[in-house]
Amino acid sequence: MGQYLLLRHREIPNLHQLDVYRAHGGFEAFRKAVTSMTPADVLAAVKNSGLRGRGGAGFPTGMKWAFLPNDRWPHYVVANADESEPGTFKDRELLESNPYQFLEGLMLASYAVQANQSYVYLRGEFWALAQKLDGCIAELEKAGLLGENLFGTAYHLRLATHLGAGAYICGEETALLESLEGKLGQPRLRPPFPATHGLYNSPTVVNNVETLANVPLIVEHGPDWYRSFGTEKSPGVKIFSLSGCVNKPGNYELPLGTPFRELIFQHGGGIPNGGQVKAFMSAGASSTIVAADDAALDTPMDYESTQNNLNAPLGSASVIILDDTVNMADLVQKTVHFFKHESCGKCTPCREGTFWMNRLATRIAAGQGSEKDVDLLAAVARQMQGKCLCALGEFSTMAVVSGIEKFREDFLHK
Amino acid sequence: MNELLSKYPQEVQRILARYPAERKRSAVMPLLFLAQAEKNYITPQAIAEIAEIAEVSATEVASVAGFYTLFHEEPGGRYRIQVCTDLPCVLRGADRFLQELKAYLGIEVGQTTADGMFSLEEVKCLAACHRAPMFQLQGDGQITYHEDQTLETVRALVEELRARAGKEA
């Protein structure tokens, strides 16, 4: 095995072609699962591996699958390829260059929950990737890896892609399901959760692209092998999308638990023009702003350490670097404008809160705000917290509250 | 007479076949993309035809078309240049790039060039933060990414598309 588990296309040319992927062991895990493992065996392997959702929430994948009731059918698996968090561009690289590993993971997940029809929901902007993925699915049908009586068993599976059309909120799993049903992408009230009432009111698993790309390796090499990477509570590797004020932005596949300092300076080549790192965001625009002191830079990038040490989520691990030229009032204006634009309008705290936060943040960033405006902005954000229907509203307050708390001077002296 | 259905019978069937037979409503968004590829925006007639195919009301189709940013209810340029000006892109010069592009095309954001070829739009994150400045080009029923952009690269693209349109005419 080479350096990469997920970004294997960087070592194996043309891995996006089915024959090349198969020549490197591709679809052996799927064959093994369907011919010699029960669905419960596959589920147990993923559960024991400790794999956690890579889309942001970090929820244990095996547990999510196990929630599906066995007395209600059909079951569905939906791959979430709606990658839209500012600073996140990892799924796009997997879909583009290693699509079959992701599809094999989706097929294994489908087998584990005995789904016979699964979907890939891609953001509309990934139109060209959806065309390619449709081509991959056709190749798999031709090769007998999708369709009826797979490997001579009774199991059958079909895949299809579904394109969104420009809405960040569709990355939220219940909004995604609404969109897949042909409706506005607005989150559902929960419970019930998708595990019991998901697509077409059927039991449904929604998993991120990167999460699924891990599954063939776990089935092939076993959970103990997978646990040899990462930390005890955050096993495995993660693709970190590094962007912002850094010399070498890009995707870096590293074991969970790697310190921020190593990502930024060793892999990312440090800060351009001899600048200093002032702060960073660990989970894209949805993150708190973390002041980049030594303790923060030495924090391991895993779900627990990031949350506990920095009060910031690891999320989808989209690390945005901010150097000493960045004014945090400008940054907050950008993030708040984003969430105001993307708020679906269904619940009042988010719809109204993001609107008023955007007004205030825009005034402050233009240098026309008073100290009272800064305090009012922080107050609106705090009043939204814990009151929104889904996580989007909550996320919109993160940079506001932490930015004003840690970098108040930036807001007062524009 | 359902023009969409009579003009694209195979495409419509292929779209419907992706979903359970009793779940035709799921086809609304793919059908909106199909209709938009034809005229570059969604016409009221297309809304009515999609409603008939997906067996929902025209109001429901119109609300979906209005909710999502990639569906356009007004005709714009043949190509929409959609520049990402979100946080990570701005940290890498997207604002300056947009200013240069506005000066080159001679239009503001939201406007269309006099020859009807290009509309300029600002959009949110496109998952290409490491290759900013960047934009996507929506037109002719396609969406393509253009990354690591400079005024020179976008000028070459604009000239090429204008030359191609000139030959078609």
Interface residues (C-beta under 8 A of the other chain):
Chain A: E83 S84 E85 P86 G87 T88 F89 D91 R92 Q117 R123 G124 E125 F126 W127 A128 A160 T161 H162 L163 G164 A165 G166 A167 Y168 S179 L180 E181 G182 K183 L184 G185 Y200 S241 L242 S243 G244 C245 P249 G250 N251 A285 S318 I320 L322 V326 L331 K334 T335 F338 H341 E342 C344
Chain B: R18 Y19 P20 R23 R25 S26 A27 V28 M29 P30 L32 F33 A54 V56 E60 S63 V64 F67 Y68 T69 L70 F71 D86 L87 P88 V90 L91 R92 V123 K124 C125 L126 A127 A128 C129 H130 Q136 Q142 I143 T144 Y145
